[in-house]
Amino acid sequence: MKIFLPIFTLICTAFYFNAAAQELHCGTDIKMQEQLTADSEFGLRRAAIEESTQRWLEEHYDENVGRAVVTIPVVVHVVYSTTSQNLTEAQIQSQIDVLNEDYSGTNADVSGVPSVWTSLVANSEIQFQLANNDPDDNFTNGITRTETTVTNWNGSDDVKYTALGGHDAWPAASYLNIWVCNIGGGLLGYAYQPGINPQLDGVVIGYRYFGVDSQSATYDLGRTATHEIGHYFNLDHLWGPGGVNTNCNASDFISDTPVQLEPNYGCNTNFPSVSCSNGPNGDMFNNYMDYGNDECLFFFTNGQKSRMLSALNGARSSLLDSDGLSNPDGIEDAILASSIQVYPNPSSEFVYIQSDRVDQAKTNLIIRDITGRIVFSQSNVQLSHAAYSINVSILSKGTYVIEVLTENARLSKKINIL
């Protein structure tokens, strides 16, 4: 029987808060409960979303494969008070790469899924890309950087407001907003499920846990963002909303994830790990919506995929019409993935350019700002065997596009000038 509730199925118990204080954890349950308490309309919106979700699932229950892949425009707001918090573009891109592997089921460690669940491993047909186009139709690398005097956000949504030392959200209807900061509060990250105030909508991740080879020993493979974006697409934890499934009667509304009692921390290798009479296979502790270390989380299920797609075709459907991945008016061509190497990136003095796709003496270089205005050009440059250097110290801080033009090719690369 389906039950639709305008408030959380479970109230976070004192036990949960005591346990959470001992382990780094996801803050979604806590933040959701705070907003449900503060905003009665949010509870009504959540109930309506759940009803529409169940209707969509009933109508599309046999359509779990074969859809067109959807790419979500992402903006990462880096809010930092120290150099170590100001993550590089490469570190940020490594997180996007992890998301695309995890959400397509192509991650190398998916082989670690116990054999009883391998048939459930899903390709969600959702992918992610840093935005090309900002809300003002200017070129962007999909990253904002805000230096702040706030040293620890303590799990506060203040990081989402420029006036409070953070950075305002880009329109939530068109972009997946991710804030990366010194999150504090014992949290790895948190997200709001659909229906929240657009100014708060998105995901917050601690800078230590963002991307591959991050600044954490156990949360260093980017799975915190994989988990939190699952919440963004309307997934609950495996034990349901709240901190612990005390009576084993809470649900994540997904049929192919076993009911379980509570989170699994660390790397659980004790298969089966039975709780809530969920034998013989027990807890699905390798699922991204559990709390294990990054190296022990491997997959979403087909049921979770369907629920995420129901969000993308319902409460998150405006993302399908976003212009965030289109070409800004100021730049004629798409920013192509190419063999151009530009380093260091970002830079404050010199950048060096090489390309294995250009083997002509007559190569022209152009640098454009985000409006498309040419700020540097050089003709007859040889790139094939030696790096060509450009002094960019004369350029203002910001994002630019380097274009390499030959008789037969036009290749482009984003760069950041500090």
Number of C-alpha atoms within 10 A of each C-alpha: 3 8 9 14 14 17 18 18 16 18 15 16 12 10 10 15 12 10 13 17 12 9 14 17 21 24 21 25 23 18 17 22 19 11 16 19 14 11 13 12 15 20 22 16 17 23 19 16 21 23 15 16 22 16 13 18 16 10 10 12 11 9 10 16 13 7 11 8 12 15 16 21 24 23 26 23 24 25 28 24 16 12 9 11 18 18 20 14 16 13 16 20 15 19 25 23 18 21 24 22 18 28 21 19 20 16 16 10 14 18 12 14 20 13 9 8 15 14 10 17 20 22 21 26 20 20 18 19 20 22 23 24 23 24 14 7 17 17 29 26 24 23 19 14 15 16 16 16 13 16 14 15 17 14 22 13 16 17 29 24 14 13 10 14 18 25 21 18 23 22 15 18 17 22 28 27 25 24 28 26 30 26 25 17 17 17 21 25 28 28 27 25 25 23 19 19 12 14 15 19 24 26 22 33 26 23 24 22 26 28 26 21 17 19 16 13 12 16 23 19 23 26 28 30 27 25 26 29 24 23 23 23 22 27 24 24 25 28 26 25 23 23 26 23 20 15 8 17 14 19 20 19 19 19 12 13 23 21 26 29 23 22 19 17 15 16 16 16 10 9 13 16 17 18 16 18 14 18 12 10 16 19 28 26 27 26 21 26 28 23 26 23 21 21 17 24 28 23 30 25 23 21 21 27 24 23 23 24 24 24 23 19 15 15 22 22 15 14 20 16 9 18 18 26 22 16 20 22 14 15 17 9 13 14 19 12 9 13 14 20 15 20 15 15 18 19 18 17 14 16 21 17 19 20 20 12 13 22 13 13 13 14 20 18 20 17 22 20 22 23 15 17 13 14 12 14 12 12 12 12 16 18 24 17 11 11 16 16 13 14 12 17 14 10 15 12 13 15 19 25 22 22 20 23 18 18 9 6 11 15 21 22 19 21 22 16 20 15
